[in-house]
Amino acid sequence: MLERFFKLSENHTDVKTEVIAGLTTFVAMAYIIFLNPAVLSLTGMPSQGVFLATILTAVTGTLIIGLFANLPYAIAPSIGMQAMFTYTIVFGLGFTWKQALGMVFLVGLVDVIITLTKVRSAIVKAIPDQIKHAIAAGIGLFIAYIGLKNAGFLNFIIDPSNITAINNKPYTPGMAVNSINSMLANGGVTPEITTFNSAPVLLALIGFIILVIMVILNVPGAFLISVIVTTLIGIPMGVTNTHIDALGSFGSTFKDFGDIFGQALGKDGLWSMFTTPKNILVVILTVFTMGLSGLFDAIGTFIGTGISSGIFTKEDQKEFYDGKGFKSKMDRGLVADTFATMFAGIFGTSNTTTFIESTAGIKAGGRTGLTSVVVAIGFIFSIIAAPLVGVIPGQATAPILIIVGISMMNEFTQIDWDDLEVAIPAFFTAAFMAFSYSISYGIAAGFIFYVLIKTIKGKFKQISPILWIITLLFVLNFVSIALN
């Protein structure tokens, strides 16, 4: 039965190889069940609920890509999108986590529509390849920067004369302030490396060194092992929370999941965002940015891992870009990825992506959807780890963000830095993502500078109509923000 359904012989594999590949992929990416709650809970979401939502989303998406597309990939909430969810949409744009979940669902819905039509391929073709590489590299820089900050490796010196607002109200030097909830300063803020003399920072440094050593030595499951080892080291250092209430944790996990499940479609979610023209424009651009990032992420993973392994043939790639319908494996894989994001919004977590850690399973011989089914089973059993969610310290997960960000830096090598027509928009794409804490602002900056430079050079034919429209929307968004 398995042979016939997954076409094992046709794909030069067998059940044993697929099972080993699935277990390999699961171990390589299981860290996400701890990392995702750690990041999303900063928005006020209950971490135990996010833990279960992460697992259910991974199980659903991975089963879809395995059973529908017959591909050996795993789908789970994206690290880049969890960062955008928390730091851009909630902290930066001021939306609630319920509204952010509404956006995630909307991204999935829109992606399904454009994936089922040729709009998807039109968008892919409209955006210059070098800008695509800059987007991927920028997301990596953004993730690494968040990891450095979360680890406590960076401090920020604020000159009082550069403080412009406190508690969202204009501030002037000498003004009396009873308490500080938030502070805004201009360019006078100066970053510096921290002093490594506190237990939390030292634990993060130890965890980072452990992870670097294991990654360099290609230790299977390095991310998950580093989380466990760092958490254990944190016990005698007084950083790790040693209070474990197994029975209570399981109870709160399902209760908290009930509090976030379906909130994306509730009155405080999707439907509460379209209150003003400004909000509508911001939502449209944010949804577009999230969808665009997810699309490039998935395609990049497919192409980067599927060509050398023979999973995607040249004919399959040609069919993806030029063909009609869903004859190519890559088409069906993207359909699975987009439906998974819809479910992510409903379950209560950030956008999904096809995990690059799937490479580990592919290297172990995985070639069909049976590998994905094994990964999904692994995630189902990981529910027993619920009591550990509140135990894992942030210092154990921050190093993962740094290493993941570093691994994406190779995208910079695909950019022609000697050509300023390419280098300028590429630089601003990556720089604005990291230093404005916003993937959408990075993409906006890159598009605007690209269109501006090509217009100055009179190379109008190199600017597609789709790129003109998207860039105009980004400009209107910045104008709207400035006027309010």
Helices and strands as residue ranges (DSSP letters): H 2-6, H 15-29, H 32-40, G 41-43, H 47-67, E 75-77, H 79-83, I 84-90, H 97-115, H 119-126, H 129-151, E 154-157, G 160-162, E 163-166, E 169-170, E 183-185, E 190-193, H 199-216, H 222-233, H 246-260, G 263-265, G 270-272, H 277-309, H 314-322, H 329-347, E 352-354, H 358-363, H 369-381, G 382-388, H 394-407, G 409-414, H 420-435, H 439-456, G 460-462, H 465-483
